[in-house]
């Protein structure tokens, strides 16, 4: 929304990873950097984030916070498709995780 407006503006937040990935407003110092370098934002649905958290638990027994599972969610849901021969890394954290149940 800020890029479209040409300046920092308030934006709605929320969702599963809202506490870590949806700030109400981009900072005045960060905005010019984002604007200059053409940073791209992708939206990942809450269900995809939940599926990524579950996949991390099922395959590696890693409990990831929603914000940390979002990049993996973008990959496995197809929201982000790496270019041919592109290498992608995902850093996963569980520091902001509340008790969750992965017993499905």
C-alpha positions in Angstrom: 0.0 0.0 0.0 2.9 2.3 0.8 4.5 1.7 -2.6 1.2 2.5 -4.3 0.8 5.7 -2.2 4.4 6.8 -2.7 4.8 7.2 1.1 4.3 5.3 4.3 0.6 4.8 5.1 -1.3 2.8 7.6 -2.3 -0.7 6.3 -4.5 -3.3 7.7 -2.9 -6.3 9.4 -3.9 -9.5 10.9 -4.0 -13.2 10.2 -1.9 -16.0 11.5 1.5 -14.3 11.1 0.2 -10.8 11.5 2.2 -10.1 14.7 5.5 -10.6 13.0 4.9 -9.9 9.3 2.1 -7.3 9.1 3.3 -4.0 10.6 0.7 -1.3 10.7 3.0 1.1 8.8 6.4 0.8 7.1 9.0 3.0 8.7 10.1 6.3 7.2 13.7 5.2 7.1 13.0 1.8 5.5 10.5 3.1 2.9 13.0 4.8 0.6 15.2 1.6 0.6 12.2 -0.5 -0.3 11.1 2.0 -3.0 14.6 2.3 -4.5 15.4 -1.4 -4.7 12.0 -2.6 -5.8 11.4 -5.0 -2.9 8.6 -7.4 -3.8 6.0 -8.5 -1.3 4.1 -11.7 -1.6 0.9 -12.7 0.2 0.6 -16.1 1.6 -2.8 -17.4 2.9 -3.1 -18.5 6.6 -3.9 -22.1 5.5 -0.7 -22.3 3.5 1.3 -21.1 6.6 -0.5 -23.7 8.7 0.4 -26.4 6.1 4.1 -25.3 6.1 4.2 -25.4 9.9 2.7 -28.9 9.8 5.2 -30.0 7.1 8.1 -28.8 9.2 6.8 -30.7 12.2 6.0 -33.9 10.2 9.4 -34.0 8.3 11.9 -32.5 10.8 10.1 -32.2 14.1 10.7 -28.4 14.0 8.1 -26.2 15.6 8.1 -22.9 13.6 6.4 -19.7 14.4 3.9 -18.6 11.7 6.1 -15.8 10.4 9.0 -18.1 10.0 7.0 -20.7 8.2 5.6 -18.1 5.7 8.6 -18.3 3.3 8.3 -22.1 3.1 4.5 -21.6 2.7 5.2 -19.4 -0.3 7.3 -22.1 -1.9 5.2 -25.1 -1.3 1.9 -23.3 -2.2 3.4 -21.9 -5.4 3.0 -18.3 -4.4 6.8 -18.0 -5.1 8.3 -20.2 -7.9 12.1 -20.0 -8.0 13.6 -19.2 -11.4 15.5 -22.0 -13.2 18.7 -22.8 -11.3 17.8 -20.2 -8.6 18.9 -21.3 -5.1 16.5 -20.5 -2.3 17.2 -20.7 1.4 14.6 -20.5 4.2 15.6 -19.7 7.7 13.2 -21.1 10.3 12.7 -19.8 13.9 10.5 -21.0 16.7 11.2 -18.2 19.1 7.7 -16.6 18.9 5.7 -19.8 19.0 2.8 -20.4 21.3 1.7 -23.9 22.2 0.3 -25.5 19.0 -1.1 -28.9 18.3 0.3 -30.9 15.4 -1.6 -34.1 16.2 -3.7 -34.5 13.1 
